Amino acid sequence: MGCLAGLGWFILLVAVVNIEAQKKPPIKINSKCLGNLLRVDVSRLGGSFLEVSVLINNSSKILTKSVSSQCGFTIKKDHQGNAVIYASVQNCFARNVDDKAFTTKLGLRLQSDNVVEDEFYLVEETCYYSPWASREIICKPNYMEVSVKKPAPNDYNLPAYPYSDPQKAAEQPRDTGFIITKVVFFTPEERVMQVDEAQRNGYGISSTPTRLVLRSPNPSHETYTKDVAGVPMTVLSTSIIFEKTKLMTQLYAGAACPQAQGGVFFTETSIRWFLPRRIDPLIHSQHFRLLEVNMGVDGRKLEATEMSARNYSLTLDDLYIIVEIPIGAAGCHMKSHALDGQYFTSYMIELMLELLWTEDDTNEHTRYKAFLPVETPLQLQPPQVIDTTVPEEMMFKVLIGPVGFDVMLKNISSPSEVLSLADCIARGFKVFDQMSPNGCSKVYTVEVPFTDHVVGQMKEMGVTIYTLYLTFGFLVLPNHAPFTATAYLRANLEDIAPPSVSGSCGDKNFYVIVKYGTKGFNFQTIMGKRMLTGSLAQQYGIMGNDTHFSLIVPFSEADATVEAVEMSSIKSRLDVTLRYPKTNKTIQVFSLACNFITKLIECFPNGTITAIAIALESVPSLNPRRLTLRNPACGPTYSNDQYAYFVFTANSCGTTRKFLPNMMLYENEISITDELELRKLSHSKEPEFELKVFCYYDINTNQAIGFHTRHRRSEPYADDARGEMQVEMRVALDDSYSVFQRVEDNPITKYLQPLYFEVELMGSYNPKVSLELAYCWATLEEDKMSLPRWNLIVNGCANSTDPHPVIFHSVLPKGRVHYPSNVKRFEVPMFAFAEDKDNLNRQVFVHCEVVICDVRNPVDAACNVQCSDQDNTMKGQKLAVSDYPGFKHVTSGPIIIMSP
């Protein structure tokens, strides 16, 4: 049973390992032909071990160091989990077609402790290389290769290569021509080796259809060092002996390569590589010409534009070819070192020089390609700490670097605690790295919110000071050598208060206070759906100082929204929005809703009933002007987009009565009959509007009046006296009737703009007195009887023959108006005068005849007028009132009408 349990754990462990292997991103492989070399890049190895083998004739051979140097391979691995494989196109295992096409097959096996089975990848690449120079030399860190042209094809026969298939080699017929028997090494003394012995000593010797290839491991016993123009170089000098029956010939093959760091010099900012212009061990003629010089990095030749972009330079003088590159420029690799807790760096780059020369005596070309890996001495390079904090973002932001890709940020500590990266992320820190512009290093970015408890705070003179002290713990891979970097950050943030709005409710008004905030008045205020303009602010009685302004908004204003209507109150809401005009960003949305005690229905003892119907937010399509009582002919006395005001008697407009014990009930209702029917047919979800109107009158109410008498002391007499109505007509700036033209501003100039007139009975405090407009007209002279004459109001109604009739505006009890019956308002479109073009740019005078009425006596002929226009506000019986003796005349003007 225990064995079975153990097996279960084993199976679970394998499953977990396989899952982890599936999560690992796949490696990235890229191959590229670079002239006479093949380059294969393998990245994302992680912690896996890479084994490289070569595949030929259905068999494989692992590329060890000795096999690589003997057969033309170079394998480099770095600390970042990347590998680079170079292969000579003439390597021992390449399939060669006519010395023009070379195919190499590589097997890549990844071994890791975290997976059960190895991963295997096959790479096959064919490189085409032609034409060949007479002699081609490759200098790699682990081998030297020279390829020379043979005098005639098939003249030389080599022993079978020890790593090829022995069975296939035995099946091939032996060439009866020249064969290579010996290799003579000049060290500079002669040393003779048989071909088999040379191959056993690590040399690669092979013959292709047109060329002889000799490859020497680096270092080897048969090479020697020679100083060439002050540059130490490793020299391989050989003579290949060919023999045939009683005949013998030989072919020279040699190479000379700069030694590691040979000819390299460093400054604090640059790397300089000197290569002799004339490499004497390879040149035997005095007539030498250098035809081409190319510079490259990582085996790839660079164009002049790319070299200039990287600030590389390539120059020639009489003795040297000089390469100079800045330390840290693109194409290099940073290697990190930690010594005694301090951070050091060295820069590595693999430079390449490719030369082409000729010797006139032989007229043969030599292509010379030298690779030189360069690593700079260690430099103390403490990571820079750059504070990029923007205080308004409420977050510290710091850059740490540059550091090499072999550096890992392990933890971040403050004076009170040490946090791993996982802890930092859980706390709301942001930690990430990104590549530096030169591609050689990386930079860490760490962001810490001001709200974290590791951040210190203090206030001074309206400024909050935030401080942060951090130590960053780094490790250099793969040895995990530690070093640290510290940062002390400080940010000052002015205490900024945004604009704000607050308010309260009174008996009839909303009281609103808008505070500017610390940035002053840099915002817009929207009341309901309208922008708060200067004239609207004056209408609302604006008052303010350097810190705020206040408004008084009656609950019945258009900017307020009626949410509900109850028996004796109205629930009204005022919405105020603050926003920035440049960004259109909303700062605050404030809503204030209150119940206001209001009499919507009034029942007077004489049987007169008044009712106010108010547009509700829940019925957005309601037009109060179209509301009627039960009798559709009875519309509102005053109406606008918000209200409809009805005045009727208990025995009119479809009012019904009902007898109750000790009282009588009169009922009516306000609605839009035709629209209700249409809404029912359309199945609209919008609620119907219907207002019940009812009045109760006591039947058995007795009123007792007491009095007493006394004798007169004298006979009665009468004093002579005269009474005078004081009526004033003014011109308002707009339809709000809050600001009026002053007398000293006369004459008034208008450019075909509407005129807004208000006629008021001055000094009256009696709500039962009504001011009515009987006639209004306009003349060109101040004399009211002058001609021409434009009739505006006739018999209390708008002139029906005028194509631009006057518009009556309702008057409600708000602001300075306490008794709406004492005031009348109307609007005259200026187009009423535009048809007489000859009289434009002239002044006009507006005259009105008004009459004072008693609202308690609605049957009075002068005070009970009805007009046929449903949108106007005067309804009742239509009577002629021009001869009524109580008329009062008022005049306004002059008004100058200008054409635009």
Secondary structure as GFF3:
##gff-version 3
##sequence-region A 1 900
A	DSSP	alpha_helix	2	23	.	.	.	ID=ss1
A	DSSP	beta_strand	28	34	.	.	.	ID=ss2
A	DSSP	beta_strand	37	43	.	.	.	ID=ss3
A	DSSP	beta_strand	49	56	.	.	.	ID=ss4
A	DSSP	beta_strand	59	62	.	.	.	ID=ss5
A	DSSP	alpha_helix	65	71	.	.	.	ID=ss6
A	DSSP	beta_strand	73	77	.	.	.	ID=ss7
A	DSSP	beta_strand	83	88	.	.	.	ID=ss8
A	DSSP	beta_strand	95	97	.	.	.	ID=ss9
A	DSSP	beta_strand	101	111	.	.	.	ID=ss10
A	DSSP	beta_strand	119	128	.	.	.	ID=ss11
A	DSSP	beta_strand	135	140	.	.	.	ID=ss12
A	DSSP	beta_strand	143	149	.	.	.	ID=ss13
A	DSSP	beta_strand	156	157	.	.	.	ID=ss14
A	DSSP	alpha_helix	166	171	.	.	.	ID=ss15
A	DSSP	beta_strand	178	186	.	.	.	ID=ss16
A	DSSP	beta_strand	190	194	.	.	.	ID=ss17
A	DSSP	alpha_helix	195	200	.	.	.	ID=ss18
A	DSSP	beta_strand	204	207	.	.	.	ID=ss19
A	DSSP	beta_strand	211	217	.	.	.	ID=ss20
A	DSSP	beta_strand	224	228	.	.	.	ID=ss21
A	DSSP	beta_strand	231	244	.	.	.	ID=ss22
A	DSSP	beta_strand	247	258	.	.	.	ID=ss23
A	DSSP	beta_strand	264	266	.	.	.	ID=ss24
A	DSSP	beta_strand	270	276	.	.	.	ID=ss25
A	DSSP	three_ten_helix	280	282	.	.	.	ID=ss26
A	DSSP	beta_strand	288	297	.	.	.	ID=ss27
A	DSSP	beta_strand	300	301	.	.	.	ID=ss28
A	DSSP	alpha_helix	304	309	.	.	.	ID=ss29
A	DSSP	beta_strand	313	316	.	.	.	ID=ss30
A	DSSP	beta_strand	320	326	.	.	.	ID=ss31
A	DSSP	beta_strand	333	339	.	.	.	ID=ss32
A	DSSP	beta_strand	342	359	.	.	.	ID=ss33
A	DSSP	beta_strand	364	375	.	.	.	ID=ss34
A	DSSP	beta_strand	379	380	.	.	.	ID=ss35
A	DSSP	beta_strand	384	387	.	.	.	ID=ss36
A	DSSP	three_ten_helix	391	393	.	.	.	ID=ss37
A	DSSP	beta_strand	395	403	.	.	.	ID=ss38
A	DSSP	beta_strand	407	413	.	.	.	ID=ss39
A	DSSP	beta_strand	418	420	.	.	.	ID=ss40
A	DSSP	alpha_helix	421	426	.	.	.	ID=ss41
A	DSSP	beta_strand	430	435	.	.	.	ID=ss42
A	DSSP	beta_strand	442	449	.	.	.	ID=ss43
A	DSSP	beta_strand	456	460	.	.	.	ID=ss44
A	DSSP	beta_strand	463	476	.	.	.	ID=ss45
A	DSSP	beta_strand	481	494	.	.	.	ID=ss46
A	DSSP	beta_strand	500	505	.	.	.	ID=ss47
A	DSSP	beta_strand	509	515	.	.	.	ID=ss48
A	DSSP	beta_strand	524	527	.	.	.	ID=ss49
A	DSSP	beta_strand	530	531	.	.	.	ID=ss50
A	DSSP	alpha_helix	534	539	.	.	.	ID=ss51
A	DSSP	beta_strand	543	544	.	.	.	ID=ss52
A	DSSP	beta_strand	548	554	.	.	.	ID=ss53
A	DSSP	beta_strand	560	565	.	.	.	ID=ss54
A	DSSP	beta_strand	569	579	.	.	.	ID=ss55
A	DSSP	beta_strand	586	597	.	.	.	ID=ss56
A	DSSP	beta_strand	601	603	.	.	.	ID=ss57
A	DSSP	beta_strand	608	614	.	.	.	ID=ss58
A	DSSP	three_ten_helix	624	626	.	.	.	ID=ss59
A	DSSP	beta_strand	638	639	.	.	.	ID=ss60
A	DSSP	beta_strand	643	649	.	.	.	ID=ss61
A	DSSP	beta_strand	656	660	.	.	.	ID=ss62
A	DSSP	beta_strand	663	671	.	.	.	ID=ss63
A	DSSP	alpha_helix	673	682	.	.	.	ID=ss64
A	DSSP	beta_strand	690	698	.	.	.	ID=ss65
A	DSSP	beta_strand	727	732	.	.	.	ID=ss66
A	DSSP	three_ten_helix	743	745	.	.	.	ID=ss67
A	DSSP	beta_strand	748	750	.	.	.	ID=ss68
A	DSSP	beta_strand	755	761	.	.	.	ID=ss69
A	DSSP	beta_strand	769	779	.	.	.	ID=ss70
A	DSSP	beta_strand	789	794	.	.	.	ID=ss71
A	DSSP	beta_strand	797	798	.	.	.	ID=ss72
A	DSSP	beta_strand	807	809	.	.	.	ID=ss73
A	DSSP	three_ten_helix	820	822	.	.	.	ID=ss74
A	DSSP	beta_strand	823	828	.	.	.	ID=ss75
A	DSSP	three_ten_helix	830	833	.	.	.	ID=ss76
A	DSSP	three_ten_helix	837	839	.	.	.	ID=ss77
A	DSSP	beta_strand	843	854	.	.	.	ID=ss78
A	DSSP	beta_strand	887	897	.	.	.	ID=ss79
###
